[in-house]
Amino acid sequence: MKRLAVVLLSVLACKTSASYSSQSGSGTTSPDNHGKPAQYPDAGKPGDPAVAGGTAATPGGAPAPCVTAMNGESTSVFGGRVVIRLPKGLELAEQNSFLAVATSPQTTTSCGGVIRYAAVGFFQYPGSAEITGVRDHLMGLRGIPTDTIVWSEEGSRGRHYTAVYTAPADSKTGAPETKGWLVMRDAPNDKYLYFAMFESEPAAFDGLKAAFQESGRRLLVKPGALQAGDVIEAGPNDKPKPKPVTGKKAG
């Protein structure tokens, strides 16, 4: 656990606790090519409702629930090491070589639901720690008191873990109630644990959950993609510098 704290504390706790503690704020301005998604062969077809978004008629003639649109292409981060398909409109900015966060604290999806926060990253798995212990530590670094989180819909297999989490409003910090989807997974012959988390206000979560789960399923890892800079170390006084996603093709 100590190594995990050293690796993530300066970039995750300081930055993301601020986003959890505020209900709104100004987004990060990025270049025109920021977050340009990479080509990925299984991204879906343009006519697929899961890709196109909007509503469709049911056999009985009633409109079907709006399906949040997904990007037709996947986004590549960390030099191609991680590829993920994101809800349409959501963009990531690399804070360093092992953490990328949403460029804006408010991303409105095709169905109107607002994504408050999103992050993708990885870190060296801390020894023989239980997956739920790693989960709790990660959420603590996220800035949410772990003793207040309610977990549901949990699923685990080895070091693969998914769950819904709900955090109440915090009167001390002014943080609003939030609900999110967490995915953690490892990769074959790889010492790192990879994660993605997506959050919204509780009222919007049910409409966004399918999109969050789709992104989790499309969290793909290519362990051999990084040859240089593979050692991830960070000190508590390190100040991360935002780095635009370059949109390298996933091949």
C-alpha positions in Angstrom: 0.0 0.0 0.0 2.9 2.4 0.7 4.1 2.2 -2.8 0.7 2.8 -4.2 0.4 5.9 -2.0 3.8 7.2 -3.1 3.0 6.6 -6.8 -0.5 8.2 -6.9 -0.8 10.6 -3.9 0.5 13.8 -5.5 -1.4 13.4 -8.8 -4.6 11.7 -7.7 -5.4 13.0 -4.2 -4.7 16.6 -4.7 -6.2 17.0 -8.2 -9.2 14.7 -7.9 -10.3 15.6 -4.4 -10.7 19.1 -5.7 -13.0 17.9 -8.5 -15.0 15.9 -6.0 -15.3 18.8 -3.6 -16.8 21.2 -6.2 -20.1 20.8 -8.0 -19.0 22.9 -10.9 -15.9 24.6 -12.3 -14.2 25.7 -15.4 -12.9 23.0 -17.7 -9.3 22.6 -19.0 -8.8 24.3 -22.3 -7.1 22.0 -24.7 -5.7 22.2 -28.3 -8.0 21.4 -31.2 -6.3 18.0 -31.6 -6.6 17.2 -27.9 -8.0 13.8 -27.1 -8.2 12.7 -30.7 -9.3 9.1 -30.6 -7.3 6.2 -32.0 -8.7 3.9 -34.6 -9.9 0.6 -33.2 -11.4 -2.2 -35.3 -14.2 -3.2 -32.8 -15.5 0.3 -32.1 -18.9 -0.4 -33.6 -20.8 0.5 -36.7 -22.3 4.0 -37.3 -25.8 2.6 -37.4 -25.5 0.8 -34.0 -27.8 2.5 -31.5 -25.0 2.2 -28.9 -22.8 4.2 -31.1 -25.3 6.6 -32.6 -27.3 7.4 -29.4 -30.8 8.8 -29.3 -34.0 6.9 -29.2 -35.5 4.2 -31.3 -39.0 2.8 -31.5 -39.8 -0.4 -29.7 -41.9 -3.2 -31.3 -45.0 -1.7 -29.4 -44.4 1.7 -30.9 -43.3 3.4 -27.6 -39.9 5.2 -27.7 -37.1 3.2 -26.3 -34.9 4.8 -23.6 -32.2 7.0 -24.9 -28.9 5.2 -25.3 -25.8 7.2 -24.6 -23.6 7.5 -27.7 -20.1 6.1 -27.6 -17.2 7.4 -29.6 -16.9 5.5 -32.9 -13.2 5.2 -32.3 -11.2 4.4 -29.1 -8.8 6.7 -27.3 -5.2 5.7 -26.9 -3.2 6.9 -23.8 0.2 6.3 -22.2 2.0 5.8 -25.5 -0.5 3.2 -26.7 -0.2 1.1 -23.5 -4.0 1.6 -22.7 -6.8 1.9 -25.2 -10.4 2.7 -24.1 -13.6 3.5 -25.8 -15.3 6.5 -24.1 -18.8 8.0 -24.1 -19.1 10.6 -26.9 -17.8 14.0 -26.0 -15.6 12.8 -23.1 -11.9 13.6 -23.6 -8.9 12.7 -21.5 -5.7 14.6 -20.7 -2.6 12.8 -19.5 -1.3 14.3 -16.2 1.8 12.2 -16.3 2.8 8.8 -17.6 0.3 6.8 -15.5 -2.8 9.0 -15.0 -5.2 10.6 -17.4 -8.3 12.5 -16.3 -11.3 14.2 -18.0 -10.5 17.6 -19.5 -13.7 19.1 -18.1 -15.6 18.6 -14.8 -18.9 18.7 -16.8 -19.2 16.5 -19.9 -22.8 16.4 -21.3 -23.6 13.2 -23.1 -25.9 12.6 -26.1 -28.8 11.8 -23.8 -28.2 14.8 -21.6 -26.6 13.1 -18.6 -23.6 14.8 -17.3 -20.3 13.0 -16.5 -18.8 14.8 -13.5 -15.5 13.0 -13.4 -13.5 10.3 -15.3 -10.0 8.9 -14.9 -7.9 6.1 -16.4 -4.6 5.0 -15.0 -2.3 2.3 -13.8 0.1 1.5 -10.9 2.2 -1.3 -9.7 0.1 -3.8 -7.7 1.0 -3.4 -4.0 2.4 -6.9 -3.1 -0.2 -9.4 -1.9 -2.9 -6.9 -0.9 -6.5 -7.9 -1.3 -8.2 -6.3 -4.3 -10.8 -4.6 -2.1 -8.0 -3.1 0.0 -6.4 -1.7 -3.2 -9.8 -0.4 -4.2 -10.4 1.4 -0.9 -6.9 2.9 -1.0 -7.5 4.1 -4.6 -10.8 5.7 -3.6 -9.1 7.4 -0.6 -6.6 8.9 -3.0 -9.5 10.0 -5.2 -10.5 12.2 -2.2 -13.6 10.3 -1.1 -13.7 9.1 2.5 -13.8 5.3 2.2 -15.9 4.8 5.3 -18.7 6.8 3.6 -18.8 4.8 0.3 -21.6 2.3 -0.3 -20.6 -0.4 -2.8 -23.1 -2.4 -4.9 -23.1 -4.7 -8.0 -19.6 -5.9 -7.1 -18.0 -8.5 -9.3 -14.4 -9.9 -8.9 -12.2 -12.5 -10.4 -8.6 -12.5 -9.2 -7.4 -9.0 -9.8 -10.3 -8.0 -12.0 -12.9 -6.0 -10.1 -16.0 -3.9 -11.1 -18.5 -2.2 -8.9 -20.9 0.8 -8.4 -20.0 3.2 -5.7 -22.1 5.9 -4.0 -20.7 8.7 -1.9 -22.9 11.0 0.1 -22.7 14.8 0.1 -20.0 16.1 2.5 -21.1 19.1 4.5 -17.5 19.9 5.5 -16.2 20.2 2.0 -19.4 21.0 0.1 -18.9 17.9 -2.0 -22.1 16.8 -3.7 -23.5 13.3 -3.6 -21.9 11.3 -6.4 -22.3 7.8 -8.0 -19.8 6.1 -10.1 -18.5 3.0 -11.8 -15.1 1.5 -11.1 -13.2 -1.0 -13.1 -9.8 -2.5 -12.1 -8.0 -5.2 -14.0 -4.6 -6.6 -14.6 -2.9 -7.9 -17.7 -1.1 -11.2 -18.4 2.6 -11.2 -17.5 2.3 -7.6 -16.2 3.0 -6.3 -12.7 0.6 -3.4 -13.0 -3.1 -2.9 -12.1 -5.2 -0.8 -14.5 -8.3 1.2 -13.6 -11.0 3.4 -15.0 -13.6 5.3 -13.0 -16.6 7.4 -14.2 -18.9 9.5 -12.0 -22.2 11.4 -12.3 -24.9 12.8 -10.0 -27.0 9.9 -8.7 -30.1 11.0 -10.6 -28.2 10.7 -14.0 -26.3 7.5 -13.2 -28.8 4.9 -14.4 -28.9 6.5 -17.8 -25.1 6.5 -18.0 -24.3 3.2 -16.4 -24.5 1.2 -19.7 -22.0 3.6 -21.3 -19.7 3.4 -18.2 -19.8 -0.4 -18.4 -19.1 -0.3 -22.1 -16.0 1.8 -21.5 -14.9 -0.6 -18.8 -15.3 -3.6 -21.1 -13.3 -1.7 -23.7 -10.4 -0.9 -21.3 -7.7 -2.8 -23.2 -4.1 -3.1 -22.2 -1.0 -3.6 -24.3 1.8 -4.2 -21.8 4.6 -4.1 -24.4 3.6 -0.7 -25.7 6.0 1.2 -23.5 9.6 0.5 -23.7 11.1 3.6 -22.1 9.8 5.3 -19.0 8.3 2.1 -17.7 9.3 2.8 -14.1 6.6 4.9 -12.5 7.8 6.9 -9.5 6.3 10.0 -8.0 7.2 12.0 -4.9 4.7 13.8 -2.7 5.9 17.2 -3.9 5.9 16.4 -7.6 3.7 18.7 -9.7 2.1 16.9 -12.7 2.0 18.8 -16.0 -1.1 18.2 -18.2 -0.2 16.5 -21.4 -2.6 16.3 -24.3 -3.5 12.9 -25.6 -1.9 12.4 -29.0 -4.3 10.0 -30.5 -1.8 7.3 -31.6 -3.4 4.5 -33.5 -4.0 1.3 -31.7 -2.7 -1.4 -33.8 
